């Protein structure tokens, strides 16, 4: 008697069908990945600004000297954290949106004509500051966030625009 040996595995047709299905799924997911990536960059920029504001606030208290965050200083699209050492401004941190976020992040406020409420925020040695916000979005303006202080208490907030109001 002859025994037929059965081959196990996939045929070339099976592999081509699986490859076609995987291609269709990946093409369909690209727009959502781009949206996710853009939203991630905005949230990352917001969290960076928030943490740098906290650093400036704590630095002012620790050193008993004023620390300042300047928005868009000298044509820079971003901000600088500055404190005074022997009456000379010393830059602690510079964040350039064009290099750090590939130019995808910008200051944008849909509820006002100005990008930022103020050009700088200064933390006094007691940790207090005047009120003011910086509004951040991506180039496609898919979401708006603002980081800053609603009052002169030194409390730093992050708020997101839900379409009509900041929450």
N, C-alpha and C positions, 0 to 999 in steps of 0.2 A: 504494500500500500504506500501510496505517495501522500506525504503530509504537506499541506500548504502552510507556509510560514506567514503569519499575519504581521504586517509592518505596523508599528506604532509611530505616532507623530502627527505633524500637521502637513498638509499639502501646501503647495505654493498659493493656491487659491485661498485657502484659509488664512494664510499670512497676509495676503493682499487685502482681504476684507477687513481684517483686524487693523491693518495700517490705515486704511481709508477711514474707518470709524475713529481711530485715535486722532487723525488729522482734522476731521470735522469737529471733534470736541475741542481741540486746541485752538482752532480758528474761532470758534464761538466764544471761548473764554478770554481772548486777548483784550477786548474792550473793558471787561470787568477788571482784569489785572491792571490795565492802565489807570482806571479810576481808583483802584485800591492803592496803587503806587503814588498817585498824585495826592490822595487824602493822607497817606502815611507821611509824605514830605511836609505837608502843611502842619500836621500834628507834631512832627519832629521839630519844625521851626518854632512852633508855639511853645513847646516844652523847653527848648533851648533858651528862648528869651525869658521865660518864667524862671528858669534856674539861674540865669545870669542876673536877673533882678534880685533874686534871693541872695546871691553871692554879694552883690553890691550893698544890699541892706545889711547883711551880716558883717561885711568888711567895714562899713561905716561905724557900726556899733563897736566892733573889735578894736579898730584903730582910733576911734574917737575923732574921725575926720569925715568930711563929706565925700561921698562917691556919687558919680553921675553916669547915666546911660544916655548917650547922644544918638538920636535916630537920624540916619542919612547924613553923617558929618562929611563935609568936603567932597560931596558927590558920590560917596560910598552908598551903595544900595544895601543897607544893613544897619548895624549899630556898633558902637564902641562902649565898653565899660571903662571908666576913667576914675582915678582917684589922685589926690594931690600929695606929692611928696616934696617937702621943703618948698612949698608954693609953686611947684611945677606940675603940670598935668602929666600923669603917667598912664599910658594905655595898658590896662590889664588884659583885655580881651577885645578882639575885633572879629565880627562875624559879617562876612560878605555873602549876600544871598546868591550872587552870580557864580561864585566858585563853590560854596558849600552845598547849595541845592540846585546846581546846574542851571541857574537862572529861572527856575520854575516858581520861586516864592517872591512875593512882592507885598508891599504895604498897600492895602486897599480897604476902604471903608464905604460900604454901599449906603450908609445912613447919613453921611456927612460929606462935605466937599473937601475936607482935609484928610490926608492919609493917616496922620497921627494927630491926636488931640494936642500934643505938645512936641516940640523938637527935642526936648530932653526931660529926664526925670532925675532929680537929685535926692539922695537919701541923706538926711542929716545924721550927726553922730548919735542921736537918740533913736535912730531907726525909722523916724517918721519922714514923710515926703508929701509933696503936693499931689493933687489928683491928676490923672491923665492916663490915656490908653494909647497903645499902638495896635492897629488892626492889620491882620495878616491874612492873605489868601494865596491861592496859586494862580497861574496865568489864565487858566480856564475858569477861574472864579467859581469853583464847585462848592466851596465852603468858606465861611468867614469866621475868624476868631479874633478876639481882642484880649490883650494882656495888659494889665496895669492896675491902677488904684482908683476906686470910685470916690474915695474920700481921702483926706490927709492923715489917715491913721497908719499908713505904712503897710496895710494889708493888701497883698498882691492877689488879684483874681484872674482866672481864665474864663472867658465867656464865649459861647458860640451863638451865632445868629441862626435862629430857627425859621427864618423867613420874614418875620415881622419884628421880633424883639430879641434882645440879648439874654441868654440864660446860662 
